[in-house]
Amino acid sequence: MGQGIDHPNGSRPPASGSGHPLRRRTRRRAYFVMMGVCLLLIILAWTLIYRYSTAAAVAMSAVALVIPPVAAIVGNAGQGWGSRR
């Protein structure tokens, strides 16, 4: 019990999602949207928000700090070592 059903070729299906990688175009769009949000957060934090709350500006910057690594992971998801185009 609890072992799940194996595929005919002996491999297990992925734990979540459909198992199909996102298309390159979709990954690029997600990457650029995330990086745009990152820039927007930093610009807003240190040109407008800091006047009202330094703590909020620092919090926005901390959120912006996390976005680039996540964007890189999303942008490269599903891309094999030899599949560069």
Secondary structure as GFF3:
##gff-version 3
##sequence-region A 1 85
A	DSSP	alpha_helix	24	47	.	.	.	ID=ss1
A	DSSP	three_ten_helix	49	51	.	.	.	ID=ss2
A	DSSP	alpha_helix	54	76	.	.	.	ID=ss3
###
